[in-house]
Amino acid sequence: MGSELTPLFRTVRLTLALASALSVVFLSRSVRAAYGTKVAKYFLVLAATQFHVPFWAGRTLPNMLAFPLGASCSLSLSLRARF
């Protein structure tokens, strides 16, 4: 049973990790529009070097399923609306 589901789990985790990475990039673009290029670069370096975001990005946990839309995209949309 486990070996038949392995490709499906890999696909789901890769899709989730890609969505998380794209949401962080979307957030960094909003940070760049609001605060400038230098701050956006620092934000990307900080986000990439923290342990928990890259490690948990592809895990199928409820908080990481909500991360791309709930945290990153909603925060970036609110930044774009303010500035």
C-alpha positions in Angstrom: 0.0 0.0 0.0 2.8 2.5 0.9 4.7 2.1 -2.3 1.7 2.9 -4.5 1.1 6.2 -2.7 4.7 7.3 -2.7 4.6 9.2 -6.1 1.4 10.9 -5.0 2.9 12.0 -1.7 6.0 13.3 -3.5 3.8 15.3 -5.9 1.7 16.8 -3.2 4.8 17.7 -1.1 6.6 19.2 -4.1 3.5 21.2 -5.1 3.1 22.5 -1.5 6.8 23.4 -1.3 6.5 25.3 -4.6 3.4 27.1 -3.5 5.1 28.1 -0.3 8.2 29.3 -2.1 6.2 31.3 -4.6 4.2 32.9 -1.8 7.4 34.1 -0.1 8.6 35.5 -3.4 5.2 37.3 -3.8 5.6 38.7 -0.3 9.1 39.9 -1.0 7.8 41.7 -4.1 5.3 43.5 -1.9 8.0 44.3 0.6 10.1 45.7 -2.3 7.2 47.9 -3.4 6.6 49.1 0.1 10.1 49.5 1.5 12.6 49.2 -1.3 14.9 46.7 -3.0 17.4 46.5 -0.1 14.8 45.6 2.5 13.3 43.0 0.1 16.7 41.4 -0.4 17.3 41.2 3.4 13.8 39.7 3.8 14.6 37.0 1.2 17.9 36.2 2.9 16.2 36.1 6.3 13.4 33.9 5.0 15.7 31.5 3.3 18.1 31.1 6.2 15.6 30.5 8.9 15.3 26.8 9.7 11.6 26.3 10.1 10.2 27.8 6.9 12.3 25.9 4.3 12.2 22.7 6.4 8.4 22.6 6.9 7.5 24.1 3.5 6.8 20.7 1.9 5.2 19.0 4.9 1.5 18.2 4.7 0.6 19.7 8.1 -2.4 22.0 8.6 -0.3 25.1 9.3 1.9 24.6 6.2 -1.2 24.0 4.1 -2.5 27.4 5.2 0.9 29.1 5.0 0.9 30.1 1.2 -2.5 31.7 1.3 -3.1 32.5 4.9 0.2 34.1 5.9 2.2 35.1 2.9 -0.4 36.0 0.3 -2.7 37.8 2.6 0.1 39.8 4.2 1.5 40.8 0.8 -1.9 41.9 -0.4 -2.4 44.0 2.7 1.1 45.5 2.1 0.1 46.4 -1.4 -3.2 47.9 -0.3 -1.4 50.1 2.2 1.5 51.4 0.1 
